[in-house]
């Protein structure tokens, strides 16, 4: 079933509502979607770094800048 939304004409609020509705529906039955195989090892590694006090965390503005820079976009 193809669904086309007038995204370019939607307000930011309407886009967020649509996104929330989709997310709510997608998360109704989590057993339908398996995590990728790489999630387990990455989570265990992160937990180990936290236990050892070696984990590094960024605040959201810094993380966003870093992600945009990696994607080749400027903030």
The first five atom37 places (N, CA, C, CB, O) and aatype in JSON, in Angstrom:
{
  "aatype": [20, 20, 20, 20, 20, 20, 20, 20, 20, 20, 20, 20, 20, 20, 20, 20, 20, 20, 20, 20, 20, 20, 20, 20, 20, 20, 20, 20, 20, 20, 20, 20, 20, 20, 20, 20, 20, 20, 20, 20, 20, 20, 20, 20, 20, 20, 20, 20, 20, 20, 20, 20, 20, 20, 20, 20, 20, 20, 20, 20, 20, 20, 20, 20, 20, 20, 20, 20, 20, 20, 20, 20, 20, 20, 20],
  "atom_mask": [
    [1, 1, 1, 1, 1],
    [1, 1, 1, 1, 1],
    [1, 1, 1, 1, 1],
    [1, 1, 1, 1, 1],
    [1, 1, 1, 1, 1],
    [1, 1, 1, 1, 1],
    [1, 1, 1, 1, 1],
    [1, 1, 1, 1, 1],
    [1, 1, 1, 1, 1],
    [1, 1, 1, 1, 1],
    [1, 1, 1, 1, 1],
    [1, 1, 1, 1, 1],
    [1, 1, 1, 1, 1],
    [1, 1, 1, 1, 1],
    [1, 1, 1, 1, 1],
    [1, 1, 1, 1, 1],
    [1, 1, 1, 1, 1],
    [1, 1, 1, 1, 1],
    [1, 1, 1, 1, 1],
    [1, 1, 1, 1, 1],
    [1, 1, 1, 1, 1],
    [1, 1, 1, 1, 1],
    [1, 1, 1, 1, 1],
    [1, 1, 1, 1, 1],
    [1, 1, 1, 1, 1],
    [1, 1, 1, 1, 1],
    [1, 1, 1, 1, 1],
    [1, 1, 1, 1, 1],
    [1, 1, 1, 1, 1],
    [1, 1, 1, 1, 1],
    [1, 1, 1, 1, 1],
    [1, 1, 1, 1, 1],
    [1, 1, 1, 1, 1],
    [1, 1, 1, 1, 1],
    [1, 1, 1, 1, 1],
    [1, 1, 1, 1, 1],
    [1, 1, 1, 1, 1],
    [1, 1, 1, 1, 1],
    [1, 1, 1, 1, 1],
    [1, 1, 1, 1, 1],
    [1, 1, 1, 1, 1],
    [1, 1, 1, 1, 1],
    [1, 1, 1, 1, 1],
    [1, 1, 1, 1, 1],
    [1, 1, 1, 1, 1],
    [1, 1, 1, 1, 1],
    [1, 1, 1, 1, 1],
    [1, 1, 1, 1, 1],
    [1, 1, 1, 1, 1],
    [1, 1, 1, 1, 1],
    [1, 1, 1, 1, 1],
    [1, 1, 1, 1, 1],
    [1, 1, 1, 1, 1],
    [1, 1, 1, 1, 1],
    [1, 1, 1, 1, 1],
    [1, 1, 1, 1, 1],
    [1, 1, 1, 1, 1],
    [1, 1, 1, 1, 1],
    [1, 1, 1, 1, 1],
    [1, 1, 1, 1, 1],
    [1, 1, 1, 1, 1],
    [1, 1, 1, 1, 1],
    [1, 1, 1, 1, 1],
    [1, 1, 1, 1, 1],
    [1, 1, 1, 1, 1],
    [1, 1, 1, 1, 1],
    [1, 1, 1, 1, 1],
    [1, 1, 1, 1, 1],
    [1, 1, 1, 1, 1],
    [1, 1, 1, 1, 1],
    [1, 1, 1, 1, 1],
    [1, 1, 1, 1, 1],
    [1, 1, 1, 1, 1],
    [1, 1, 1, 1, 1],
    [1, 1, 1, 1, 1]
  ],
  "atom_positions": [
    [[0.85, -1.18, 0.0], [0.0, 0.0, 0.0], [0.89, 1.24, 0.0], [-0.96, 0.0, 1.22], [1.67, 1.45, 0.93]],
    [[0.77, 2.02, -1.0], [1.56, 3.24, -1.09], [0.78, 4.39, -0.48], [1.93, 3.54, -2.56], [-0.39, 4.61, -0.79]],
    [[1.45, 5.13, 0.39], [0.84, 6.3, 1.02], [1.72, 7.5, 0.7], [0.69, 6.1, 2.58], [2.93, 7.48, 0.92]],
    [[1.11, 8.53, 0.19], [1.84, 9.75, -0.13], [1.3, 10.88, 0.73], [1.73, 10.09, -1.65], [0.1, 11.16, 0.74]],
    [[2.21, 11.52, 1.45], [1.83, 12.66, 2.28], [2.35, 13.95, 1.65], [2.39, 12.5, 3.72], [3.41, 13.95, 1.02]],
    [[1.61, 15.03, 1.79], [2.07, 16.32, 1.25], [3.1, 16.94, 2.18], [0.89, 17.29, 1.05], [2.88, 18.02, 2.74]],
    [[4.23, 16.27, 2.36], [5.23, 16.67, 3.35], [5.68, 18.11, 3.18], [6.43, 15.75, 3.26], [5.82, 18.83, 4.17]],
    [[5.9, 18.55, 1.96], [6.38, 19.91, 1.73], [5.36, 20.95, 2.19], [6.69, 20.12, 0.25], [5.74, 22.07, 2.54]],
    [[4.09, 20.58, 2.21], [3.05, 21.53, 2.61], [2.64, 21.37, 4.08], [1.83, 21.37, 1.73], [1.86, 22.17, 4.6]],
    [[3.17, 20.34, 4.75], [2.81, 20.1, 6.15], [3.58, 21.02, 7.08], [3.06, 18.63, 6.52], [4.74, 21.35, 6.82]],
    [[2.93, 21.43, 8.15], [3.64, 22.23, 9.16], [4.57, 21.31, 9.94], [2.63, 22.95, 10.13], [4.44, 20.09, 9.89]],
    [[5.49, 21.9, 10.62], [6.42, 21.11, 11.46], [5.63, 20.31, 12.49], [7.45, 22.04, 12.17], [5.95, 19.14, 12.74]],
    [[4.62, 20.93, 13.07], [3.79, 20.25, 14.06], [3.08, 19.04, 13.44], [2.75, 21.22, 14.65], [3.03, 17.97, 14.06]],
    [[2.54, 19.19, 12.24], [1.88, 18.07, 11.56], [2.86, 16.95, 11.23], [1.2, 18.55, 10.28], [2.52, 15.77, 11.34]],
    [[4.07, 17.32, 10.83], [5.1, 16.31, 10.54], [5.45, 15.52, 11.79], [6.36, 16.97, 9.96], [5.59, 14.3, 11.75]],
    [[5.58, 16.22, 12.91], [5.9, 15.54, 14.16], [4.76, 14.62, 14.59], [6.19, 16.56, 15.26], [5.0, 13.52, 15.08]],
    [[3.53, 15.07, 14.42], [2.37, 14.23, 14.75], [2.36, 12.96, 13.89], [1.05, 15.0, 14.54], [2.11, 11.87, 14.4]],
    [[2.64, 13.11, 12.6], [2.68, 11.95, 11.71], [3.8, 11.0, 12.13], [2.88, 12.4, 10.24], [3.61, 9.78, 12.14]],
    [[4.96, 11.56, 12.46], [6.09, 10.74, 12.9], [5.75, 9.98, 14.19], [7.32, 11.62, 13.1], [6.07, 8.8, 14.32]],
    [[5.12, 10.68, 15.13], [4.74, 10.04, 16.39], [3.72, 8.92, 16.16], [4.16, 11.09, 17.36], [3.8, 7.88, 16.8]],
    [[2.79, 9.14, 15.24], [1.79, 8.11, 14.95], [2.47, 6.89, 14.34], [0.72, 8.66, 13.99], [2.14, 5.76, 14.7]],
    [[3.4, 7.1, 13.42], [4.13, 5.98, 12.83], [4.94, 5.24, 13.88], [5.05, 6.49, 11.71], [4.91, 4.01, 13.94]],
    [[5.66, 5.98, 14.71], [6.49, 5.35, 15.74], [5.62, 4.55, 16.72], [7.31, 6.41, 16.5], [5.98, 3.44, 17.1]],
    [[4.51, 5.11, 17.11], [3.6, 4.43, 18.02], [3.13, 3.11, 17.42], [2.4, 5.33, 18.36], [3.07, 2.09, 18.11]],
    [[2.8, 3.13, 16.16], [2.35, 1.92, 15.5], [3.47, 0.9, 15.35], [1.77, 2.26, 14.13], [3.27, -0.3, 15.58]],
    [[4.66, 1.37, 14.97], [5.79, 0.47, 14.79], [6.22, -0.22, 16.08], [6.96, 1.23, 14.22], [6.71, -1.35, 16.05]],
    [[6.04, 0.44, 17.2], [6.5, -0.11, 18.48], [5.43, -0.9, 19.22], [6.99, 0.99, 19.36], [5.64, -1.3, 20.37]],
    [[4.3, -1.14, 18.58], [3.24, -1.93, 19.22], [3.69, -3.36, 19.5], [1.99, -1.95, 18.35], [3.39, -3.9, 20.57]],
    [[4.4, -3.95, 18.58], [4.86, -5.33, 18.74], [6.35, -5.39, 18.42], [4.06, -6.3, 17.83], [6.74, -5.59, 17.28]],
    [[7.15, -5.23, 19.45], [8.61, -5.18, 19.27], [9.19, -6.51, 18.79], [9.28, -4.78, 20.57], [10.29, -6.54, 18.25]],
    [[8.45, -7.62, 18.99], [8.97, -8.92, 18.58], [9.01, -9.06, 17.06], [8.14, -10.04, 19.17], [9.69, -9.94, 16.54]],
    [[8.29, -8.2, 16.35], [8.28, -8.26, 14.89], [9.59, -7.78, 14.28], [7.14, -7.44, 14.34], [9.9, -8.13, 13.15]],
    [[10.36, -6.99, 15.01], [11.59, -6.44, 14.48], [12.76, -6.87, 15.37], [11.51, -4.9, 14.39], [12.83, -6.5, 16.54]],
    [[13.64, -7.64, 14.8], [14.82, -8.09, 15.56], [15.91, -7.04, 15.46], [15.33, -9.46, 15.03], [16.07, -6.38, 14.43]],
    [[16.67, -6.88, 16.54], [17.81, -5.98, 16.51], [18.88, -6.56, 15.6], [18.37, -5.74, 17.94], [19.02, -7.78, 15.5]],
    [[19.63, -5.71, 14.94], [20.74, -6.22, 14.12], [21.75, -6.95, 14.98], [21.43, -5.07, 13.35], [21.89, -6.66, 16.17]],
    [[22.46, -7.89, 14.4], [23.42, -8.71, 15.14], [24.49, -7.87, 15.83], [24.08, -9.7, 14.2], [25.0, -8.27, 16.88]],
    [[24.85, -6.72, 15.26], [25.94, -5.92, 15.82], [25.53, -5.18, 17.09], [26.43, -4.93, 14.79], [26.4, -4.69, 17.82]],
    [[24.23, -5.08, 17.38], [23.79, -4.34, 18.57], [24.34, -4.94, 19.87], [22.28, -4.31, 18.63], [24.82, -4.21, 20.73]],
    [[24.27, -6.26, 20.0], [24.72, -6.91, 21.23], [26.16, -6.59, 21.59], [24.56, -8.4, 21.11], [26.43, -6.09, 22.68]],
    [[27.11, -6.87, 20.68], [28.51, -6.57, 20.99], [28.76, -5.08, 21.28], [29.39, -7.01, 19.83], [29.55, -4.75, 22.17]],
    [[28.11, -4.19, 20.54], [28.31, -2.76, 20.77], [27.79, -2.35, 22.14], [27.62, -1.93, 19.67], [28.43, -1.58, 22.84]],
    [[26.63, -2.87, 22.52], [26.08, -2.55, 23.84], [26.97, -3.09, 24.95], [24.66, -3.13, 23.98], [27.2, -2.4, 25.95]],
    [[27.47, -4.32, 24.79], [28.37, -4.89, 25.82], [29.66, -4.07, 25.94], [28.71, -6.36, 25.48], [30.15, -3.84, 27.04]],
    [[30.19, -3.64, 24.8], [31.41, -2.82, 24.83], [31.14, -1.48, 25.53], [31.92, -2.57, 23.38], [31.97, -1.02, 26.32]],
    [[30.01, -0.87, 25.25], [29.66, 0.4, 25.89], [29.49, 0.22, 27.39], [28.37, 0.98, 25.28], [29.97, 1.03, 28.18]],
    [[28.81, -0.86, 27.79], [28.64, -1.14, 29.23], [29.98, -1.31, 29.91], [27.78, -2.39, 29.44], [30.18, -0.84, 31.03]],
    [[30.91, -1.99, 29.25], [32.25, -2.19, 29.82], [32.97, -0.87, 29.98], [33.08, -3.14, 28.94], [33.6, -0.63, 31.02]],
    [[32.89, 0.0, 28.99], [33.53, 1.32, 29.07], [32.93, 2.14, 30.22], [33.38, 2.07, 27.74], [33.66, 2.86, 30.91]],
    [[31.62, 2.05, 30.41], [30.97, 2.77, 31.51], [31.49, 2.24, 32.85], [29.41, 2.64, 31.44], [31.84, 3.01, 33.74]],
    [[31.54, 0.91, 32.98], [32.03, 0.3, 34.23], [33.46, 0.74, 34.54], [31.97, -1.24, 34.14], [33.82, 0.96, 35.7]],
    [[34.28, 0.86, 33.49], [35.68, 1.22, 33.67], [35.89, 2.73, 33.77], [36.51, 0.67, 32.53], [37.02, 3.19, 33.98]],
    [[34.82, 3.5, 33.64], [34.94, 4.95, 33.69], [35.59, 5.54, 32.46], [35.7, 5.35, 34.9], [36.09, 6.67, 32.51]],
    [[35.6, 4.81, 31.37], [36.24, 5.27, 30.14], [35.26, 5.74, 29.08], [37.09, 4.16, 29.57], [35.66, 6.18, 28.0]],
    [[33.97, 5.65, 29.37], [32.96, 6.06, 28.39], [32.97, 7.57, 28.25], [31.54, 5.57, 28.8], [33.14, 8.3, 29.23]],
    [[32.79, 8.03, 27.03], [32.74, 9.46, 26.76], [31.35, 9.8, 26.24], [33.84, 9.89, 25.74], [30.84, 9.13, 25.34]],
    [[30.76, 10.83, 26.8], [29.42, 11.24, 26.42], [29.46, 12.69, 25.95], [28.43, 11.07, 27.58], [30.26, 13.49, 26.43]],
    [[28.58, 13.01, 25.01], [28.46, 14.38, 24.51], [27.08, 14.92, 24.81], [28.74, 14.44, 22.99], [26.1, 14.17, 24.85]],
    [[26.99, 16.23, 25.03], [25.67, 16.83, 25.14], [25.07, 16.87, 23.73], [25.74, 18.28, 25.79], [25.8, 16.74, 22.75]],
    [[23.75, 17.04, 23.63], [23.1, 16.97, 22.34], [23.64, 17.97, 21.31], [21.62, 17.18, 22.52], [23.89, 17.58, 20.17]],
    [[23.84, 19.26, 21.66], [24.36, 20.17, 20.64], [25.7, 19.72, 20.07], [24.49, 21.57, 21.22], [25.93, 19.83, 18.87]],
    [[26.59, 19.23, 20.92], [27.9, 18.76, 20.45], [27.75, 17.5, 19.59], [28.83, 18.47, 21.64], [28.4, 17.37, 18.55]],
    [[26.9, 16.58, 20.02], [26.69, 15.36, 19.25], [26.08, 15.68, 17.89], [25.78, 14.39, 20.02], [26.46, 15.09, 16.88]],
    [[25.14, 16.61, 17.87], [24.49, 17.0, 16.61], [25.51, 17.59, 15.64], [23.36, 18.0, 16.88], [25.52, 17.25, 14.46]],
    [[26.36, 18.48, 16.14], [27.39, 19.08, 15.3], [28.31, 18.0, 14.73], [28.21, 20.11, 16.1], [28.67, 18.03, 13.55]],
    [[28.69, 17.06, 15.58], [29.58, 15.98, 15.15], [28.92, 15.12, 14.07], [29.97, 15.11, 16.35], [29.55, 14.78, 13.07]],
    [[27.66, 14.78, 14.27], [26.94, 13.98, 13.28], [26.79, 14.72, 11.96], [25.57, 13.58, 13.82], [26.98, 14.13, 10.89]],
    [[26.46, 15.99, 12.03], [26.32, 16.77, 10.81], [27.65, 16.91, 10.08], [25.75, 18.16, 11.12], [27.7, 16.84, 8.85]],
    [[28.72, 17.09, 10.84], [30.05, 17.2, 10.24], [30.4, 15.88, 9.53], [31.12, 17.53, 11.32], [30.93, 15.89, 8.41]],
    [[30.1, 14.74, 10.18], [30.38, 13.44, 9.56], [29.54, 13.25, 8.3], [30.1, 12.31, 10.55], [29.99, 12.6, 7.36]],
    [[28.34, 13.8, 8.28], [27.46, 13.68, 7.12], [27.83, 14.68, 6.03], [26.01, 13.86, 7.54], [27.22, 14.69, 4.96]],
    [[28.81, 15.54, 6.3], [29.24, 16.52, 5.32], [28.39, 17.77, 5.28], [29.24, 15.9, 4.0], [28.42, 18.52, 4.3]],
    [[27.62, 18.0, 6.36], [26.78, 19.2, 6.42], [27.3, 20.1, 7.51], [25.3, 18.83, 6.67], [27.93, 19.65, 8.47]],
    [[27.05, 21.36, 7.35], [27.45, 22.36, 8.37], [26.23, 22.75, 9.19], [28.08, 23.62, 7.71], [25.1, 22.67, 8.72]],
    [[26.48, 23.16, 10.43], [25.39, 23.62, 11.29], [25.24, 25.11, 11.16], [25.64, 23.24, 12.76], [24.37, 25.71, 11.8]]
  ]
}
